[in-house]
Amino acid sequence: MAVDLGEKRVGFALSDPTGFLASSLETAHVSNAGEALAAVKRLCAIHAPERIVIGLPLNMDGTQGIAAQKTTAFAARLREKLGLPVDTWDERLTTRLVQRVLIEANVSRSKRREVVDQLAAQVILQSYLDAHGGNDLTEEGGAGC
């Protein structure tokens, strides 16, 4: 399962059981890290992922700013609370890419706001799956990411 962590919205995506294809799942509206954690826990209870991939918002020069530090701390908290492997993955420009695609598809601004985070999570997860060879992520019969 992938997480695109934001201050107000958290996007989620899941892989297929083979770890080959990412699909967007949902967007949760949150007001703090505790609510974001609760949303992740809720979806983990439903979908039972084997690992979580969380988008890491690095600066354009590859350094970690405040947002990346918050994300790293959130990832550590997820590992502790869920007992699952949690990987961070470079998410630079994913939201901008998704916004551009939605604009080109003439999706309204209000509809874009509702789906951009889950689609960014999908892009993050697909990039992660592509880099890790998909099937290597799951044990036989596993639920993937």
Backbone hydrogen bonds, N-H to C=O, Kabsch-Sander energy under -0.5 kcal/mol:
donor,donor_aa,acceptor,acceptor_aa,energy
2,A,13,A,-2.8
3,V,53,V,-2.6
4,D,11,G,-2.7
5,L,3,V,-0.7
10,V,28,A,-2.5
11,G,4,D,-2.2
12,F,26,E,-2.4
13,A,2,A,-1.6
14,L,23,S,-2.6
16,D,21,L,-1.9
19,G,16,D,-2.0
23,S,14,L,-3.1
25,L,12,F,-3.0
26,E,12,F,-0.8
28,A,10,V,-2.9
30,V,8,K,-2.7
30,V,28,A,-0.5
36,A,32,N,-1.8
37,L,33,A,-2.6
38,A,34,G,-2.2
39,A,35,E,-2.1
40,V,36,A,-2.2
41,K,37,L,-2.7
42,R,38,A,-2.4
43,L,39,A,-2.1
44,C,40,V,-2.4
45,A,41,K,-2.1
46,I,42,R,-1.3
47,H,43,L,-3.0
48,A,44,C,-2.3
50,E,144,G,-2.7
51,R,144,G,-0.6
52,I,85,P,-2.4
53,V,1,M,-2.9
54,I,52,I,-0.5
54,I,87,D,-3.0
55,G,3,V,-2.6
56,L,89,W,-3.3
58,L,56,L,-2.0
59,N,63,T,-3.1
62,G,59,N,-2.3
65,G,63,T,-0.6
69,Q,65,G,-2.1
70,K,66,I,-2.4
71,T,67,A,-2.1
72,T,68,A,-2.5
73,A,69,Q,-2.1
74,F,70,K,-2.3
75,A,71,T,-2.6
76,A,72,T,-2.0
77,R,73,A,-2.1
78,L,74,F,-2.4
79,R,75,A,-2.4
80,E,76,A,-2.1
81,K,77,R,-2.7
82,L,78,L,-3.0
83,G,78,L,-0.5
83,G,79,R,-1.8
87,D,52,I,-2.9
89,W,54,I,-2.0
91,E,56,L,-2.1
94,T,91,E,-2.3
97,L,93,L,-2.4
98,V,94,T,-2.6
99,Q,95,T,-2.7
100,R,96,R,-2.4
101,V,97,L,-2.3
102,L,98,V,-2.5
103,I,99,Q,-2.6
104,E,100,R,-2.6
105,A,101,V,-1.3
106,N,103,I,-2.0
107,V,102,L,-2.5
112,R,108,S,-2.7
113,R,109,R,-2.1
114,E,110,S,-1.1
115,V,111,K,-1.3
116,V,112,R,-2.5
119,L,115,V,-2.3
120,A,116,V,-2.2
121,A,117,D,-2.1
122,Q,118,Q,-1.7
123,V,119,L,-2.2
124,I,120,A,-2.5
125,L,121,A,-2.6
126,Q,122,Q,-2.7
127,S,123,V,-2.3
128,Y,124,I,-2.2
129,L,125,L,-3.1
130,D,126,Q,-2.7
131,A,127,S,-2.1
132,H,128,Y,-1.6
133,G,129,L,-0.5
133,G,130,D,-0.7
134,G,129,L,-1.8
135,N,133,G,-1.7
136,D,133,G,-0.5
137,L,134,G,-2.1
138,T,135,N,-1.0
142,G,139,E,-2.8
